[in-house]
Amino acid sequence: MFPFEIKREVDTGETDELNDPIYDWETVHTPLGWLDLLTGSDEQQYQNSLLATSSHVFLTEDTSFVIESTDRIYNPRTGITYEITFVDDVMELSDHLEIYCKRWA
């Protein structure tokens, strides 16, 4: 298992020149897990599934923290950030999480 960072958009309390709030991505949790590339058939594309837009899956046994679909996963070893498309607590057993994501540009 490797450490990854869950980043969440947080209001800095400052505003820009248009008086809009400024947000920044901060690390809110550091779970251990595995990140793997998804492969397989194109069957999900025919189902109009959120999983079809995913390119990777992050697996973690750490269920102590609520991960939201608006969060990002950051891999500190490669410096790549992934956008979360779907968080799955498999069968709602709180045994592990399967977090589907795609590389964020």
Residue pairs with C-beta under 8 A, 6 or more apart in sequence:
1 32
1 33
1 34
1 61
2 32
2 33
2 34
2 35
2 75
2 77
3 30
3 31
3 32
3 76
4 30
4 31
4 32
4 33
4 35
4 58
4 60
4 73
4 74
4 75
4 76
5 27
5 29
5 30
5 73
5 74
5 76
6 27
6 28
6 29
6 30
6 31
6 65
6 67
6 71
6 72
6 73
6 74
7 25
7 26
7 27
7 28
7 71
7 72
7 73
7 74
7 81
8 25
8 26
8 28
8 68
8 70
8 71
8 72
9 23
9 24
9 25
9 70
10 23
10 24
10 25
10 26
11 21
11 22
11 23
12 21
12 22
12 23
12 24
13 21
14 21
14 22
15 21
15 22
16 22
25 72
27 74
28 65
28 71
29 62
29 65
29 67
31 60
31 62
31 65
32 60
32 61
32 62
33 58
33 59
33 60
33 61
33 62
34 58
34 59
34 60
35 56
35 57
35 58
35 59
35 73
35 75
35 82
36 56
36 57
36 58
36 59
37 55
37 56
38 51
38 54
38 55
38 56
38 57
38 100
42 52
44 51
44 52
45 52
50 85
50 86
50 100
51 85
51 86
51 100
53 85
53 102
54 85
54 86
54 100
54 101
54 102
55 101
55 102
55 103
56 82
56 100
56 101
56 102
56 103
57 98
57 99
57 100
57 101
58 73
58 82
58 97
58 98
58 99
58 100
58 101
59 96
59 97
59 98
59 99
60 96
60 97
60 99
61 95
61 96
62 97
63 89
63 94
63 95
63 96
63 97
67 84
67 87
67 97
67 99
68 84
68 87
69 84
69 85
69 86
69 87
70 84
71 84
72 81
72 82
72 83
72 84
72 104
73 81
73 82
73 84
73 99
73 101
74 80
74 81
74 82
75 81
75 82
80 103
81 103
81 104
82 101
82 102
82 103
82 104
83 101
83 102
83 103
83 104
84 99
84 100
84 101
85 100
85 101
85 102
86 99
86 100
87 97
87 98
87 99
87 100
88 97
88 98
88 99
88 100
89 97
90 96
90 97
90 98
